[in-house]
Amino acid sequence: MHPGCNFLYGDPMRLTRFTDLALRVLMRLAVEEADLPTTRDVAATMEVPYTHTTKVVARLQHLGLVEARRGRGGGLALTATGRAASVGAVVRELEGEGDVVECEGTTPCPLRGACVLRGALRRAQEAFFAALDPLTVNDLVASPTGPLLLGISSRAPTGPGGH
């Protein structure tokens, strides 16, 4: 393969850890009924670093999918928009819709003007997103996933250490 034809992120059609965690945070919040978990609680439940979780939560807040309530009784809550959000739309927003291959980089691929692969990969990427479009965050926590998430949440370690 020509050095200008670089597959981005190493694995095409694979979600970044950021997007994976964002979807899991949305799912975790979708099953909460009464107690609002803190970012630290969510990080502990997911067994991921607190600092990474705070970045994810900030992005989800910016997108209007999650709200953070401060003070006594505060915590994280999924918004109505977040609950009804299309998983495909969320993934598109977090992953970006850039090409799967980088043909125009610092060493442009000489095939870029006539490459069949680039178009095929773009269509495959869109099919990947389109397969997620009909699913909502609520759909992701339907049985058996939702009850399992509730069980995991209730066993989560709490306290000052977190992750």
Number of C-alpha atoms within 10 A of each C-alpha: 6 11 13 18 19 18 13 13 12 10 10 14 16 13 14 14 10 16 18 14 19 21 20 17 23 24 23 23 25 24 19 17 9 7 11 18 20 17 21 23 22 28 24 21 22 19 14 15 14 19 13 14 23 15 14 21 23 14 16 21 18 11 15 14 20 23 18 18 13 10 7 6 10 13 17 22 25 25 18 12 13 25 20 15 20 19 23 20 17 23 20 19 12 20 15 9 13 11 15 20 20 19 22 13 12 9 13 15 18 14 14 15 9 9 12 10 12 19 14 11 16 16 12 15 19 16 12 15 19 15 12 17 17 13 16 18 24 18 18 18 20 13 10 9 14 19 13 12 20 18 11 14 20 10 9 17 18 15 9 8 9 18 19
